[in-house]
Amino acid sequence: MNLNFADTLYFKKENTLEIILGLHRSYKSLQREVQICCEINDLTFNELIVILEVKKGYKKKIDIANKVFIKKQNLNLILKDLEKKNILNLFDNNIIITDKGLEVIEKTTNRINEKIIKIFKKTDPKNMSGFINIIESI
């Protein structure tokens, strides 16, 4: 990790602890939000991840399997379930998101995005640069 003087400006022990606690609370809060979104849309976490990867442009099973580290047999089961739920359509080797799937993704990402914005608004501005630098380095 390359740090210059400006990056380390707020890396005092107290600020570092605040950043770590903030990251931990943020992670727990976002994890809870993702879980709620999955429950609302009757999805598993893996199904949500697969939908998001398809939305990013991965249209072939092998690409998705390599990207999210899911075994191909499990991916096939997930894709079949998503097709039954009318979220994805499978054509030969291509995967297409349905209108219902796009709606689910939109609602989910908007809800999680709102949570992230709330978390950043609660963060003390003097610690924000350190917080952002840590996230960028991850």
C-alpha positions in Angstrom: 0.0 0.0 0.0 1.5 3.3 -1.1 0.7 6.2 1.3 1.9 9.8 1.0 1.8 12.4 3.8 -1.8 13.5 3.0 -3.0 10.0 3.3 -1.5 9.6 6.8 -2.6 12.9 8.1 -5.5 11.5 10.2 -3.9 8.1 10.9 -3.6 8.7 14.6 -4.4 5.8 16.9 -7.8 7.2 17.8 -8.7 7.9 14.2 -7.6 4.5 13.1 -9.8 2.8 15.8 -12.8 5.0 14.7 -12.2 4.0 11.1 -12.0 0.3 12.0 -15.1 0.5 14.1 -16.9 2.4 11.3 -15.9 -0.2 8.8 -17.2 -3.0 11.1 -20.5 -1.2 11.8 -20.9 -0.4 8.1 -20.2 -3.9 7.1 -22.7 -5.3 9.6 -25.3 -2.7 8.6 -24.8 -3.4 4.9 -24.8 -7.1 5.5 -28.2 -6.8 7.3 -29.5 -4.6 4.4 -28.5 -7.2 1.8 -30.1 -9.9 3.9 -33.4 -7.9 4.1 -33.3 -7.3 0.3 -32.9 -11.0 -0.3 -35.8 -11.9 2.0 -38.0 -9.3 0.4 -37.3 -10.6 -3.1 -37.3 -14.3 -2.1 -33.7 -14.8 -3.1 -30.7 -16.4 -1.6 -27.4 -14.4 -1.3 -25.8 -16.5 -4.1 -28.8 -15.8 -6.4 -28.4 -12.1 -5.8 -24.7 -12.3 -6.5 -25.3 -14.1 -9.8 -27.9 -11.6 -10.8 -25.5 -8.7 -10.2 -22.8 -10.4 -12.2 -25.1 -11.0 -15.1 -26.1 -7.3 -14.8 -22.4 -6.3 -15.0 -22.2 -8.1 -18.3 -21.2 -11.7 -17.7 -23.5 -13.7 -20.0 -21.8 -17.1 -20.0 -22.0 -19.6 -17.1 -18.2 -20.2 -17.1 -17.5 -16.5 -16.7 -19.9 -16.2 -13.8 -18.6 -19.3 -12.2 -15.0 -18.0 -12.4 -16.0 -14.5 -11.2 -18.0 -15.5 -8.1 -16.2 -18.8 -7.3 -19.3 -20.9 -7.4 -19.0 -24.5 -8.5 -20.5 -25.0 -11.9 -23.1 -27.6 -10.7 -24.2 -25.1 -8.0 -24.4 -22.3 -10.5 -26.6 -24.5 -12.7 -29.0 -25.0 -9.8 -29.0 -21.3 -9.0 -29.7 -20.4 -12.7 -32.5 -22.9 -12.9 -34.1 -21.4 -9.7 -33.7 -17.9 -11.1 -35.3 -19.0 -14.3 -38.3 -20.5 -12.4 -38.6 -17.2 -10.5 -38.8 -15.4 -13.8 -35.7 -13.3 -13.1 -33.4 -14.8 -15.7 -33.9 -16.4 -19.1 -31.4 -19.0 -20.3 -30.8 -19.2 -24.0 -28.1 -21.7 -25.1 -25.0 -20.4 -23.3 -26.3 -16.8 -22.9 -28.1 -15.5 -19.8 -30.6 -12.6 -20.1 -32.1 -10.7 -17.3 -35.9 -10.4 -17.5 -37.9 -7.2 -16.7 -38.7 -8.6 -13.3 -35.0 -9.3 -12.7 -34.1 -5.7 -13.6 -36.7 -4.4 -11.2 -35.3 -6.6 -8.4 -31.8 -5.4 -9.1 -32.9 -1.7 -9.2 -34.8 -2.0 -5.9 -32.0 -3.8 -4.2 -29.2 -1.6 -5.4 -31.2 1.6 -4.6 -31.9 0.4 -1.1 -28.3 -0.6 -0.4 -27.1 2.7 -2.0 -29.3 4.7 0.4 -27.8 2.8 3.4 -24.2 3.5 2.2 -25.0 7.2 1.8 -26.5 7.3 5.4 -23.3 5.6 6.7 -21.1 8.2 4.9 -23.2 11.1 6.2 -22.7 9.9 9.8 -18.9 9.6 9.4 -16.9 12.5 10.8 -15.5 14.6 7.9 -12.0 14.8 9.5 -11.8 11.0 9.4 -13.3 10.7 5.9 -10.0 11.0 4.0 -8.5 8.1 5.9 -11.7 6.1 5.6 -11.7 6.7 1.8 -8.0 5.9 1.4 -8.5 2.6 3.3 -11.4 1.6 1.1 -9.6 2.5 -2.1 -6.6 0.4 -1.0 -8.8 -2.6 -0.3 
